[in-house]
Amino acid sequence: MTGNIWAYRLTVGRLEGTDLVGYAVEAVDGSIGHVDKHSSETDASWIVVDTGPWIFGKEVLLPAGTILRIDTTERKVYVDRTKEQVKNSPEFIRDKHLGDPDYHRSVGGYWGDAPLGRF
């Protein structure tokens, strides 16, 4: 992927001011959980996905650049990565990592280097 991994793509279909909390999140190969928190800061946007029992309650931070599209009718966020990539992503601990620039660099490096999922 080229460009800023922390910026939404122009083709995402996101409506300004849309609250994504509670939206289901779909990887290219199935459901991965729901949005627990999100940020829409310019060039620093992300969603926190609560994976529930799928990977033992792990939360993951996905940069906005991994989002393929947002469907406000279905209340779903589609990402262009696989379940395995999400499972293997850097661990997210809310109290430790939210706002930590070193963690954000690590996550950005992981997702920026991870190949796009197959459609």
Secondary structure, 3 states (H helix, E strand, C coil): CCCCCCCCCCCCCCCCCCCCCCCEEEECCEEEEEEEEEECCCCCCEEEEECHHHHCCCEEEEEHHHEEEEECCCCEEEECCCHHHHHCCCCECHHHHCCCHHHHHHHHHHHHHCCCCCC
